Amino acid sequence: MSEKKLAIIATKGTLDWGYPPFILASTAAALGYETQIFFTFYGLQLLKKKINVKVSPLGNPGMPMPMGMDKWFPVLGTAIPGMEAMMTAMMKAKMKSKGVASLEELREMCLEADVKMIACQMTVDLFDMNQSDFLDEIEYGGAATFFEFAGESDICLYI
Protein backbone atom coordinates (compact mmCIF):
# COMPACT_ATOMS: atom_id res chain seq x y z
CA MET A 1 0.00 0.00 0.00
CA SER A 2 1.34 3.43 -0.91
CA GLU A 3 1.97 6.17 1.61
CA LYS A 4 -0.87 8.62 2.19
CA LYS A 5 -0.26 12.23 1.18
CA LEU A 6 -1.36 15.56 2.66
CA ALA A 7 -1.05 18.82 0.72
CA ILE A 8 -1.57 22.15 2.49
CA ILE A 9 -1.73 25.67 1.05
CA ALA A 10 -0.78 28.25 3.71
CA THR A 11 -1.88 31.80 2.82
CA LYS A 12 -2.09 33.61 6.17
CA GLY A 13 0.74 35.36 7.99
CA THR A 14 -0.61 36.05 11.46
CA LEU A 15 0.17 34.31 14.74
CA ASP A 16 -3.22 32.64 15.04
CA TRP A 17 -3.30 31.51 11.39
CA GLY A 18 0.29 30.24 11.55
CA TYR A 19 -0.56 27.35 13.85
CA PRO A 20 -2.95 25.26 11.70
CA PRO A 21 -0.55 24.40 8.84
CA PHE A 22 2.27 23.42 11.19
CA ILE A 23 0.07 21.47 13.62
CA LEU A 24 -1.69 19.58 10.84
CA ALA A 25 1.52 18.91 8.91
CA SER A 26 3.49 17.68 11.93
CA THR A 27 0.59 15.47 13.02
CA ALA A 28 0.18 14.02 9.53
CA ALA A 29 3.91 13.34 9.27
CA ALA A 30 3.83 11.58 12.66
CA LEU A 31 0.98 9.43 11.32
CA GLY A 32 3.09 8.46 8.30
CA TYR A 33 1.72 10.85 5.68
CA GLU A 34 4.03 12.32 3.09
CA THR A 35 3.34 16.01 3.64
CA GLN A 36 3.95 19.24 1.75
CA ILE A 37 3.02 22.83 2.59
CA PHE A 38 2.89 25.44 -0.18
CA PHE A 39 3.31 28.92 1.34
CA THR A 40 1.96 31.78 -0.73
CA PHE A 41 1.22 35.46 -0.24
CA TYR A 42 1.17 36.33 3.47
CA GLY A 43 1.86 32.74 4.49
CA LEU A 44 5.46 33.33 3.42
CA GLN A 45 6.00 35.16 6.72
CA LEU A 46 6.02 31.72 8.36
CA LEU A 47 9.11 30.69 6.39
CA LYS A 48 11.30 33.59 7.44
CA LYS A 49 14.30 32.71 9.60
CA LYS A 50 12.86 34.91 12.32
CA ILE A 51 9.09 34.63 12.58
CA ASN A 52 7.67 38.02 13.53
CA VAL A 53 3.91 37.67 13.24
CA LYS A 54 1.11 39.19 15.27
CA VAL A 55 -2.48 38.39 16.13
CA SER A 56 -4.97 40.38 14.11
CA PRO A 57 -8.21 40.61 16.10
CA LEU A 58 -9.63 43.17 13.66
CA GLY A 59 -11.87 41.37 11.21
CA ASN A 60 -11.84 38.23 13.35
CA PRO A 61 -15.09 38.48 15.33
CA GLY A 62 -14.89 34.85 16.43
CA MET A 63 -11.72 35.45 18.42
CA PRO A 64 -12.33 35.02 22.15
CA MET A 65 -11.26 38.18 23.91
CA PRO A 66 -9.71 38.24 27.40
CA MET A 67 -11.59 39.60 30.40
CA GLY A 68 -14.90 39.33 28.56
CA MET A 69 -13.83 42.15 26.24
CA ASP A 70 -15.93 40.66 23.45
CA LYS A 71 -19.02 41.62 25.50
CA TRP A 72 -18.11 45.25 26.22
CA PHE A 73 -15.31 46.24 23.83
CA PRO A 74 -16.36 47.00 20.25
CA VAL A 75 -14.56 45.10 17.48
CA LEU A 76 -13.60 48.44 15.96
CA GLY A 77 -11.69 49.17 19.18
CA THR A 78 -9.16 46.51 18.19
CA ALA A 79 -7.91 48.98 15.56
CA ILE A 80 -6.64 51.34 18.28
CA PRO A 81 -2.84 51.72 18.03
CA GLY A 82 -1.09 49.26 20.33
CA MET A 83 -4.01 46.81 20.51
CA GLU A 84 -2.46 44.38 18.04
CA ALA A 85 0.80 44.24 20.04
CA MET A 86 -1.13 43.84 23.30
CA MET A 87 -3.32 41.06 21.89
CA THR A 88 -0.25 39.30 20.46
CA ALA A 89 1.54 39.39 23.82
CA MET A 90 -1.58 38.10 25.58
CA MET A 91 -2.01 35.26 23.05
CA LYS A 92 1.65 34.21 23.35
CA ALA A 93 1.42 34.25 27.16
CA LYS A 94 -1.79 32.19 27.08
CA MET A 95 -0.24 29.61 24.73
CA LYS A 96 2.89 29.36 26.86
CA SER A 97 0.83 28.90 30.04
CA LYS A 98 -1.09 26.06 28.38
CA GLY A 99 2.08 24.37 27.12
CA VAL A 100 1.41 25.06 23.44
CA ALA A 101 4.56 24.93 21.32
CA SER A 102 5.71 28.12 19.60
CA LEU A 103 5.46 28.52 15.83
CA GLU A 104 9.23 28.12 15.61
CA GLU A 105 9.08 24.85 17.58
CA LEU A 106 6.26 23.49 15.43
CA ARG A 107 8.06 24.50 12.25
CA GLU A 108 11.22 22.74 13.47
CA MET A 109 9.18 19.60 14.22
CA CYS A 110 7.89 19.71 10.65
CA LEU A 111 11.40 20.03 9.24
CA GLU A 112 12.62 17.14 11.41
CA ALA A 113 9.69 15.03 10.16
CA ASP A 114 10.63 15.77 6.51
CA VAL A 115 7.60 17.94 5.77
CA LYS A 116 8.45 19.60 2.47
CA MET A 117 7.96 23.36 2.60
CA ILE A 118 7.68 25.25 -0.66
CA ALA A 119 7.74 29.05 -0.99
CA CYS A 120 5.72 30.45 -3.87
CA GLN A 121 8.35 31.93 -6.18
CA MET A 122 5.81 34.26 -7.82
CA THR A 123 4.91 35.79 -4.46
CA VAL A 124 8.57 36.12 -3.44
CA ASP A 125 9.17 38.02 -6.68
CA LEU A 126 5.93 40.02 -6.44
CA PHE A 127 6.78 41.43 -3.01
CA ASP A 128 10.52 41.81 -3.76
CA MET A 129 11.38 39.46 -0.91
CA ASN A 130 14.98 38.39 -0.36
CA GLN A 131 15.64 34.64 -0.29
CA SER A 132 18.31 35.19 2.36
CA ASP A 133 15.49 36.07 4.81
CA PHE A 134 14.01 32.58 4.47
CA LEU A 135 15.02 29.25 5.96
CA ASP A 136 17.69 27.39 4.03
CA GLU A 137 15.70 24.12 4.19
CA ILE A 138 12.81 25.30 2.02
CA GLU A 139 12.28 24.98 -1.71
CA TYR A 140 10.90 27.48 -4.20
CA GLY A 141 8.32 26.75 -6.85
CA GLY A 142 5.11 27.83 -8.46
CA ALA A 143 1.56 26.58 -8.60
CA ALA A 144 2.59 23.80 -11.00
CA THR A 145 5.06 22.52 -8.39
CA PHE A 146 2.26 22.39 -5.83
CA PHE A 147 -0.14 20.62 -8.22
CA GLU A 148 2.40 17.90 -8.99
CA PHE A 149 2.05 16.78 -5.38
CA ALA A 150 -1.50 17.94 -4.60
CA GLY A 151 -2.88 16.16 -7.65
CA GLU A 152 -1.90 12.85 -6.09
CA SER A 153 -2.64 13.74 -2.47
CA ASP A 154 -5.29 12.03 -0.37
CA ILE A 155 -6.10 15.26 1.47
CA CYS A 156 -5.67 18.84 0.31
CA LEU A 157 -6.27 21.74 2.71
CA TYR A 158 -6.41 25.48 2.08
CA ILE A 159 -5.56 27.50 5.20
N, C-alpha and C positions, 0 to 999 in steps of 0.2 A: 504494500500500500504506500502511495506517495505521501510526502509530508504536506500537511495543510499549510495554507498561505493566508496571511493577513496583510492587506494594503491599506494604509492610512494617508489621507491628505490633511496636512496641518496648515491652517490658514490664519490662525489668530496669534497675536503676539502680546497677550496680557498674562499676568500671573495666574489668574483663575483658568484661563483657556489653555495654558501651557501644560497643565497636569494631565488632561485626558489622553493625548497622544502617547505620552511617555508611560503612563500607568497601563494603558491597554497594550502597548507594544511590549513592555517588559513582561507583563502577565502572559501574553500570547507566546513569547519566546520561551518562557519557563514551561509552558504547556507543550512545547515542541513545534510550534508554528514557525515557518520561515516568515520573517516580518520585515516590511519596508515602510518607511515614512517619507512622504514627499512633502517638503516644506516649501510653501509658496507665499508670496506677498508678506503679510505681517508675521506669519509663522516663522520666517527666517530669523527673527530675533532670538528664537530658541536654539539656534545653531551657533550663535556667537560665542567666542571663548569665554567671555564674561556676560552672563545673562543679567540684564538690567531691565526687568519688566515690572509693570505695576498693575494693580487691580483697577479696573475701570467700572465703578458703580453706576456712572451715568449711562443711561440706556440699557441698564440691566435690572429691571424692576423686580426680578425674582430673587435677587441677592439678599440673603438675610442680613439685616443690619444689627450691629451691636446695641445693647442698651435699649432695645425696642425702638430704635430710631426710625424704622420703617413705618411705625404708627404715628409719629409726631413730626418727623423731619421730611420735608418734601423732596422728591427725587431731584428736582431742579437744584436743590441745595448742595447736591454732590458735585456741582460744577464750581463751587466756591474754591478759590485758590488755596492750595494746601490740603484739600479734602482727599485727593487721590493719594498723596503721600501718606496721610494719616490712615486711610483705609488699607493701604498696602502694608504698612507696619503692623496694623492690627491683625490682618489676615496671616502674615508671616508668624506673628507671635502665637496666634491660635493654632496654626498648623504645627508649630514646634511643640506647643504644650500637649498636643494630641499624638505626638510621635510620628507625624507625617513627614516623609522624606522631602528634601528640598528638590527643586527642579534639576539642579546640578547633579544631585545624587541619583535621581531617577534616570537622567540622561546617561550618566556613567553606567548604570545598571544595564541600560539598553545597549550601549556600546560593548560592554563585557559579554552580553548575550548574543552578539553578532546581529543586532538589528541594523539593517542597512538604512542610512539616513542620506537622503538626496536633497540638495538645495536646487531650487528652480533657477536655472541659469538665466532665463529671460527676466525674472524678477531682480536678480542680482544686478544685471545690466541696466534694467529700467531705473532702479533707484541708485545707480552709481555706487554700489556697495563694493568694498574691498575684500577680496578673498582672504587676505591675511587676518581679518577680524573673525573669521570662522574657524571652527575646529578643523584640525588636520585630517581627522578620520572620516570626514564626510565626502560624498561624491557630488558632482554637478551634472545636471541633465535637464531635459525639457519634458513636456507632456508625453512625448512618444516614449521616453525612458520609463516614465511611470506606467504607461499603458502596457508595456512589455510584461511587466510583473502583474499589474492589477487585472489584466485580461485573463490571467490564469489563477487569480486568487479565489479562495473560498469565501472570504469576507472582505468587503471594501467599505471603509468608513470615511466620511467627510467631516472634519472637525474644525 
